[in-house]
Amino acid sequence: MSIPKAIISYFKKNRISYKVMKHEVAYTAQEIAAAQHVSGKQVAKTVLVKTGKDFILAVLPATHLIDFNKLKKLAKLKKASLAQEEDMIRLFPGIEAGAMPPLGKLYNLPVYVDKSLGLDPEIIFNAGTHADMLKMKYKDFAKMNKSVVGIFGKHI
């Protein structure tokens, strides 16, 4: 599988430069960081969060886990839990389950980003497959997504 055309078109439409990075198939953000020989704090993992009937994307460094209480407070939610694989498949057509990019505007989902992700000038994230990544400037990512930034990650 290759990077979905919708993702490439989205970057072109937003005039955002990026670099494609390939690696052996990897399923966790930490495995991806190791495959790319980069720090886990630079690799953004995208987590689909169910908030009752709706969903949001929580984006945080590979070195962090979600503190759901902090995320609920930041997003003003009553409920927040990990979404199921079926939800990923339904909401991200053409994307391998668990390889969602943190591009909420492309998929009509609000994006919440842990503040620590912005400490590096560049971020790396899944590009819709378990073997393709995109690298881009964090400032371009923030501008493109119009994310809510706060503290909801806890270092592993």
Order of alpha helices (4+ residues) and beta strands (2+ residues): alpha-beta-alpha-beta-beta-beta-alpha-beta-alpha-beta-beta-beta-alpha-beta-beta
